[in-house]
Each structure stands twice: as structure tokens, then as C-alpha cells.
Amino acid sequence: MRPIWLLVLLAIAALPDRERDRAALLAADRELARSTDVLGAFAEDGAYLYPGARLVRGKKAIRALLDSVSVGDLTWTPAYADVSDDGTVGYTYGWTRSADQQGKYLACWRRRDGGSWMVTAYTRTRLAPAATPAPADSAVAAAAVRGPADARQLKSADSAFAALSVARGAQTAFLSFAASEAILLGPPGAPMTHGRDAIGAAFAEFPADAVLNWAPVTADIAGSGDLGCTVGEASISPRNSYSKYLTVWKRQADGTWRFVADGGNARPAPATR
């Protein structure tokens, strides 16, 4: 196997900087899929969004969660990766699989000083009967737009996104805040939703009397200020529906933030006092 990996490393080294970083992140994701120590790839303050469970942060909490659930023989295959202009933050999404069941995942990553990639946030959908195998994503990464490396900007954008959803409805909000190349993981058993127009169409049947609201809990941003992630909790009233989410944000040419990937899953109802 070692000669094969040497060839992979040589091929990556020959790419332009950003393409090299993207290839390295995809390689890290594929390597993690073969690892028996998934927890070891998480950052110390990483977040895990397990379907049906509460949002957990930190390796100790993630370990306790994984010890309490049955992950089974879950495998996954990345379909796409992108990285910040300085190569310190990135994200991947792709397909999970267990026997004849299939799902989708989204992960945010941060590169350590030593060059290795660590998972800072991870979410996946529930598994559902597998459809036809999904091809690799052929989307082209948009140009990087640098700016202030202020994670508060991401939280502000996420909060404004939520406020628009409450004021004018989920469809309007998602159309307004989606980048042209954005994807939604979508519900279990369905394909990913690609592109702003398709995302808007996906919310066309959202109930008129339902209000989708959310709030960010944490945010991470690249030092180049062009890419980052938020993690938070959401609810739909009056449906008493509760979820958690991971959103990847990219700075646009006009300096505003738009999301390029979004996914999440259910969580238990908050405890009442």
C-alpha cells in the first residue's frame, strides 16, 4: 500500500496551492473512513450531531454519546471538499452506508499546525434504504474572498438568516442566504439538493403556519476570513419539532456571507423547567 500512497502524495504536491489543500482534505476524509479511531480525528472542542440525540461538544461528551448508541458498520465516501484560501479550514460532504442502508454527511475541518486535519463539527442523516450509488460531486469551488477573521460575523449572518425565516418564511430565507453552489443534505432517503433554485423549490411546500427558527451555538472561521462554519439548534413551531444543524459559510464578492452547505437532524425536546 505504501507505494500507492507515495504516488497519491506526489500527485497532490504537483497541484496549485488551493487544489492541493482540497485534495489533501479529501484524502484525510477517505483515510478517516478506513480508521478504527474516528474519535481520534475530532478536535478537542469538536461538535457531533448524531441523529436523534442532543448536540454534544468536546471529546469526552462525544465518547459518551458513541458509547451509548449503535453506530454499526457505518462507512462513508466523500463526494466534495473545499478549503479556505489559507488552507486552515475546510468542509466535506458525501454518502454514508451500512449494509443496504444509505445516508448523507457533512463535516467541517480545521488544519493543525502540524498539517493534519481535525474534524470540528460533523452531522449526518439517518440511514434509509439505499438508492442507486451517488456519483462524486463535480461542482467547481468559487473563488475565495478574504476578509476579517471574525467568527462573530458568522454568528451574525446565521442569526439574520434565522430572523428572516421567522419574519418572511423559510423559503424566502433560504433563497436569500444560499450561495449559487449551495447544497442541502435534505431528509433521509432523498438525494442532496444542489443549487439555490433547487433549494428554494425544496421549501415550496413548507407549511404556511409553521415557523422555522434557530440560533447558533458556536462558530469557527478561517484565518483568511473567507470560509467558516456555524453549529446551532433549531425548532419548528407550533409543530414542537426540534433539530440541530451544521452550516458552512463562504464570503461573497460583495463581502456578505452566504451558506454553501447545510445539514442537520432531529434532537430531543428541550427539558421543561
Secondary structure, DSSP 8 states (H G I E B T S, - for coil): -HHHHHHHHHHHHTS-HHHHHHHHHHHHHHHHHH-S-SGGGEEEEEEEE-TTS--EESHHHHHHHHHHS---S-EEEEEEEEE-TTSSEEEEEEEEEETTEEEEEEEEEEE-TTS-EEEEEEEE---EE--S------------------HHHHHHHHHHHHHHHHHH-HHHHHHHHEEEEEEE--STTS--EESHHHHHHHTTTS-TT-EEEEEEEEEEE-TTSSEEEEEEEEEEETTTEEEEEEEEEEE-TTS-EEEEEEEEEE-------
